[in-house]
Amino acid sequence: MKKCSLFSYVLEDDETETGGTSCENETLLDFCQEADLMGALMNGDIKTLNKGLVECGIKKIDRRRLFNGWQVAIDLTHEKEENKNIVNSPLFRTEEKADKWYRSLDFSTCELSNLDIIMLHYKDGNIDDTYLLG
């Protein structure tokens, strides 16, 4: 089962005869933009999102398909480019494992300057918390 974020979650029609997705591979983000549910999406309010999906003949969100865990994102802040993502770590089950991965990196030969290194915590496919590492 491929893990995803709430934004990239691909919707599926339910068993009812009415409603359903608007198009093939419609994402939860697409749906929320059409259904005026962006507030619920941004807050990770899965209960409200599921209610809206069911009303439209779409299956509820399967939480097992959503990201849960810690990830390190390394972004380059450059004068000409706002924020360019260089790398995202794999998703780790614990903050300690993500931190260990980050500490194993060697930036001594790196020609890049102005690196922003951020720890991301995903809960049910939504970013629950972030903090700057370097």
Backbone as CSV, one residue per row, in Angstrom:
resi,resn,N_x,N_y,N_z,CA_x,CA_y,CA_z,C_x,C_y,C_z
1,MET,0.837,-1.170,0.000,0.000,0.000,0.000,0.891,1.246,0.000
2,LYS,0.728,2.094,-1.001,1.548,3.297,-1.114,1.070,4.348,-0.123
3,LYS,2.018,4.910,0.623,1.690,5.964,1.585,1.595,7.294,0.854
4,CYS,0.750,8.190,1.347,0.566,9.480,0.707,0.201,10.529,1.749
5,SER,0.162,11.768,1.316,-0.279,12.853,2.186,-1.764,13.089,1.941
6,LEU,-2.375,13.873,2.798,-3.781,14.213,2.574,-3.965,14.911,1.233
7,PHE,-3.014,15.754,0.858,-3.145,16.510,-0.385,-3.120,15.614,-1.615
8,SER,-2.301,14.567,-1.596,-2.167,13.705,-2.775,-3.031,12.449,-2.703
9,TYR,-3.866,12.344,-1.683,-4.723,11.168,-1.495,-5.690,11.055,-2.676
10,VAL,-5.639,9.935,-3.405,-6.504,9.722,-4.571,-7.827,9.116,-4.107
11,LEU,-8.918,9.740,-4.546,-10.263,9.350,-4.111,-10.830,8.221,-4.972
12,GLU,-11.762,7.463,-4.366,-12.439,6.369,-5.059,-13.938,6.473,-4.823
13,ASP,-14.720,6.117,-5.848,-16.176,6.080,-5.695,-16.552,5.024,-4.670
14,ASP,-17.657,5.280,-3.947,-18.150,4.250,-3.037,-19.145,3.369,-3.785
15,GLU,-19.872,2.533,-3.063,-20.774,1.558,-3.674,-22.133,2.137,-4.067
16,THR,-22.403,3.390,-3.727,-23.711,3.973,-4.022,-23.831,4.317,-5.504
17,GLU,-25.066,4.478,-5.947,-25.351,4.768,-7.354,-25.149,6.241,-7.701
18,THR,-25.176,7.121,-6.706,-25.117,8.559,-6.982,-23.762,9.149,-6.615
19,GLY,-23.482,10.269,-7.240,-22.264,11.011,-6.912,-21.024,10.321,-7.404
20,GLY,-19.938,10.539,-6.693,-18.659,9.949,-7.048,-17.642,11.019,-7.381
21,THR,-16.483,10.573,-7.772,-15.410,11.512,-8.086,-15.714,12.266,-9.372
22,SER,-15.129,13.449,-9.496,-15.352,14.293,-10.673,-14.567,13.817,-11.877
23,CYS,-13.402,13.213,-11.629,-12.545,12.761,-12.722,-11.652,11.629,-12.228
24,GLU,-10.986,10.982,-13.159,-10.057,9.911,-12.803,-8.879,10.508,-12.031
25,ASN,-8.449,9.812,-10.995,-7.327,10.236,-10.147,-7.568,11.568,-9.456
26,GLU,-8.820,11.878,-9.153,-9.129,13.093,-8.391,-8.509,12.963,-7.005
27,THR,-7.814,14.002,-6.556,-7.194,13.980,-5.234,-8.097,14.660,-4.217
28,LEU,-7.772,14.445,-2.969,-8.513,15.099,-1.896,-8.372,16.619,-2.009
29,LEU,-7.203,17.079,-2.430,-7.003,18.517,-2.636,-7.968,19.044,-3.699
30,ASP,-8.094,18.344,-4.828,-9.040,18.748,-5.875,-10.456,18.831,-5.308
31,PHE,-10.845,17.784,-4.591,-12.188,17.715,-4.015,-12.443,18.875,-3.058
32,CYS,-11.491,19.134,-2.174,-11.667,20.190,-1.167,-11.750,21.571,-1.799
33,GLN,-11.024,21.779,-2.884,-11.125,23.057,-3.588,-12.517,23.238,-4.177
34,GLU,-13.079,22.177,-4.745,-14.421,22.238,-5.337,-15.513,22.332,-4.271
35,ALA,-15.333,21.633,-3.156,-16.382,21.518,-2.140,-16.241,22.547,-1.021
36,ASP,-15.324,23.488,-1.167,-15.097,24.526,-0.152,-14.769,23.912,1.213
37,LEU,-13.864,22.928,1.190,-13.439,22.256,2.423,-11.942,22.436,2.680
38,MET,-11.350,23.492,2.141,-9.915,23.704,2.307,-9.544,23.909,3.779
39,GLY,-10.405,24.546,4.548,-10.133,24.731,5.974,-9.988,23.399,6.686
40,ALA,-10.891,22.464,6.396,-10.825,21.129,6.999,-9.570,20.393,6.554
41,LEU,-9.197,20.552,5.284,-7.996,19.895,4.779,-6.750,20.459,5.454
42,MET,-6.656,21.769,5.545,-5.478,22.402,6.142,-5.340,22.061,7.631
43,ASN,-6.471,21.840,8.302,-6.449,21.492,9.727,-6.376,19.991,9.973
44,GLY,-6.375,19.204,8.894,-6.325,17.749,9.053,-7.563,17.194,9.723
45,ASP,-8.706,17.843,9.504,-9.969,17.442,10.128,-10.590,16.303,9.323
46,ILE,-10.131,15.092,9.569,-10.544,13.937,8.777,-12.026,13.634,8.961
47,LYS,-12.573,13.885,10.138,-13.997,13.638,10.373,-14.856,14.488,9.425
48,THR,-14.545,15.775,9.315,-15.294,16.661,8.424,-15.061,16.288,6.964
49,LEU,-13.816,15.944,6.625,-13.516,15.543,5.253,-14.287,14.285,4.871
50,ASN,-14.309,13.289,5.767,-15.042,12.056,5.486,-16.535,12.311,5.322
51,LYS,-17.087,13.206,6.131,-18.505,13.539,6.005,-18.785,14.109,4.611
52,GLY,-17.936,15.017,4.141,-18.106,15.600,2.817,-17.951,14.565,1.716
53,LEU,-17.008,13.658,1.874,-16.796,12.613,0.870,-18.006,11.688,0.767
54,VAL,-18.505,11.231,1.911,-19.650,10.314,1.932,-20.879,10.973,1.302
55,GLU,-21.096,12.245,1.593,-22.229,12.970,1.012,-22.153,13.025,-0.515
56,CYS,-20.951,12.912,-1.052,-20.752,12.992,-2.503,-20.541,11.631,-3.161
57,GLY,-20.772,10.557,-2.432,-20.641,9.221,-3.017,-19.209,8.765,-3.196
58,ILE,-18.328,9.207,-2.300,-16.911,8.861,-2.368,-16.517,8.133,-1.078
59,LYS,-15.627,7.140,-1.207,-15.174,6.378,-0.044,-14.454,7.283,0.954
60,LYS,-14.600,6.935,2.244,-13.905,7.645,3.310,-12.395,7.476,3.173
61,ILE,-11.655,8.345,3.843,-10.195,8.290,3.858,-9.748,7.062,4.640
62,ASP,-8.868,6.281,4.042,-8.275,5.116,4.700,-6.987,5.584,5.369
63,ARG,-7.022,5.754,6.686,-5.872,6.300,7.418,-4.606,5.468,7.242
64,ARG,-4.752,4.185,6.908,-3.568,3.332,6.732,-2.750,3.763,5.519
65,ARG,-3.374,4.505,4.598,-2.669,4.962,3.402,-1.937,6.284,3.628
66,LEU,-2.098,6.884,4.797,-1.529,8.199,5.044,-0.166,8.127,5.724
67,PHE,0.678,9.135,5.425,1.973,9.272,6.096,1.769,9.386,7.597
68,ASN,2.599,8.714,8.354,2.712,8.898,9.796,4.167,8.699,10.153
69,GLY,4.781,9.702,10.705,6.172,9.572,11.099,6.943,10.860,10.911
70,TRP,8.266,10.724,10.900,9.163,11.875,10.869,9.975,11.865,9.584
71,GLN,10.235,13.056,9.071,11.011,13.205,7.849,11.874,14.458,7.969
72,VAL,13.046,14.430,7.336,13.924,15.597,7.305,13.886,16.161,5.891
73,ALA,13.616,17.450,5.771,13.606,18.126,4.477,14.767,19.106,4.448
74,ILE,15.563,19.041,3.383,16.686,19.953,3.220,16.367,20.871,2.049
75,ASP,16.250,22.162,2.335,15.914,23.164,1.327,17.062,24.146,1.184
76,LEU,17.285,24.592,-0.045,18.290,25.604,-0.329,17.583,26.934,-0.522
77,THR,17.938,27.921,0.275,17.423,29.265,0.080,18.456,30.011,-0.752
78,HIS,18.046,30.452,-1.900,18.954,31.102,-2.843,18.393,32.461,-3.218
79,GLU,19.274,33.406,-3.550,18.823,34.754,-3.890,17.848,34.748,-5.060
80,LYS,18.080,33.880,-6.052,17.253,33.872,-7.263,16.078,32.903,-7.183
81,GLU,16.182,31.912,-6.323,15.110,30.938,-6.173,14.616,30.990,-4.737
82,GLU,13.300,30.993,-4.576,12.764,31.167,-3.223,13.176,30.033,-2.298
83,ASN,12.667,28.865,-2.471,13.067,27.689,-1.682,13.085,26.496,-2.618
84,LYS,14.240,25.913,-2.818,14.370,24.756,-3.689,14.650,23.544,-2.814
85,ASN,13.779,22.558,-2.906,13.967,21.351,-2.105,15.074,20.509,-2.711
86,ILE,16.074,20.188,-1.915,17.191,19.382,-2.383,16.926,17.907,-2.111
87,VAL,16.457,17.607,-0.912,16.228,16.203,-0.572,15.220,16.101,0.568
88,ASN,14.430,15.062,0.521,13.589,14.664,1.652,14.071,13.288,2.080
89,SER,14.250,13.124,3.364,14.673,11.819,3.867,13.539,10.819,3.687
90,PRO,13.851,9.541,3.860,12.755,8.565,3.970,11.889,8.934,5.184
91,LEU,10.755,8.322,5.298,9.887,8.544,6.452,10.311,7.582,7.559
92,PHE,10.553,8.117,8.747,10.980,7.306,9.887,9.854,7.203,10.910
93,ARG,9.824,6.086,11.628,8.782,5.883,12.643,8.983,6.760,13.869
94,THR,10.246,7.090,14.174,10.510,7.897,15.364,11.365,9.111,15.008
95,GLU,11.250,10.129,15.827,12.056,11.330,15.664,13.540,11.000,15.832
96,GLU,13.867,10.092,16.736,15.250,9.727,16.995,15.908,9.120,15.754
97,LYS,15.168,8.276,15.020,15.725,7.666,13.811,15.927,8.718,12.720
98,ALA,14.995,9.657,12.592,15.151,10.741,11.609,16.347,11.608,11.969
99,ASP,16.506,11.898,13.250,17.627,12.709,13.711,18.955,11.989,13.463
100,LYS,18.999,10.690,13.674,20.215,9.900,13.422,20.578,9.955,11.940
101,TRP,19.578,9.847,11.057,19.816,9.950,9.608,20.409,11.313,9.280
102,TYR,19.838,12.362,9.841,20.324,13.725,9.594,21.764,13.887,10.077
103,ARG,22.080,13.375,11.246,23.428,13.526,11.804,24.470,12.712,11.031
104,SER,24.022,11.738,10.237,24.959,10.943,9.444,25.391,11.660,8.160
105,LEU,24.736,12.758,7.814,25.076,13.496,6.598,26.355,14.298,6.797
106,ASP,27.118,14.437,5.734,28.368,15.194,5.792,28.241,16.410,4.879
107,PHE,28.186,17.587,5.478,28.053,18.824,4.708,29.395,19.533,4.524
108,SER,30.495,18.924,4.957,31.802,19.603,4.927,32.271,19.898,3.504
109,THR,31.897,19.060,2.547,32.309,19.303,1.163,31.208,19.947,0.337
110,CYS,30.168,20.354,0.989,29.007,20.922,0.302,29.295,22.361,-0.124
111,GLU,29.072,22.660,-1.401,29.295,24.004,-1.911,28.066,24.895,-1.735
112,LEU,27.007,24.316,-1.276,25.771,25.073,-1.114,25.818,25.871,0.182
113,SER,25.236,27.035,0.139,25.132,27.834,1.362,23.664,28.093,1.637
114,ASN,23.376,28.591,2.793,22.002,28.920,3.188,21.067,27.705,3.137
115,LEU,21.507,26.613,3.721,20.651,25.430,3.786,19.673,25.561,4.946
116,ASP,18.417,25.280,4.692,17.419,25.166,5.753,17.121,23.685,5.910
117,ILE,17.335,23.161,7.095,17.087,21.748,7.353,15.966,21.674,8.384
118,ILE,14.879,21.063,7.985,13.652,21.098,8.775,13.210,19.686,9.112
119,MET,12.822,19.471,10.352,12.234,18.203,10.774,10.719,18.343,10.644
120,LEU,10.110,17.413,9.926,8.665,17.412,9.713,8.045,16.229,10.437
121,HIS,6.947,16.459,11.126,6.215,15.362,11.758,4.867,15.249,11.065
122,TYR,4.619,14.083,10.452,3.349,13.822,9.785,2.439,13.024,10.706
123,LYS,1.208,13.449,10.783,0.195,12.709,11.529,-1.032,12.631,10.634
124,ASP,-1.422,11.413,10.287,-2.534,11.180,9.364,-2.371,11.961,8.068
125,GLY,-1.151,11.952,7.541,-0.912,12.544,6.241,-0.834,14.052,6.219
126,ASN,-0.855,14.678,7.358,-0.800,16.125,7.446,0.408,16.505,8.288
127,ILE,1.027,17.626,7.976,2.170,18.053,8.781,1.652,18.566,10.111
128,ASP,2.025,17.859,11.172,1.556,18.157,12.516,2.473,19.155,13.214
129,ASP,3.769,19.083,12.917,4.733,19.950,13.578,5.991,20.033,12.723
130,THR,6.699,21.159,12.811,7.984,21.324,12.119,8.925,22.106,13.021
131,TYR,10.205,21.858,12.857,11.176,22.746,13.497,12.489,22.691,12.729
132,LEU,13.201,23.807,12.788,14.446,24.001,12.059,15.591,23.267,12.753
133,LEU,16.356,22.499,11.982,17.512,21.791,12.532,18.814,22.518,12.247
134,GLY,18.950,23.124,11.092,20.209,23.774,10.752,20.045,24.839,9.700
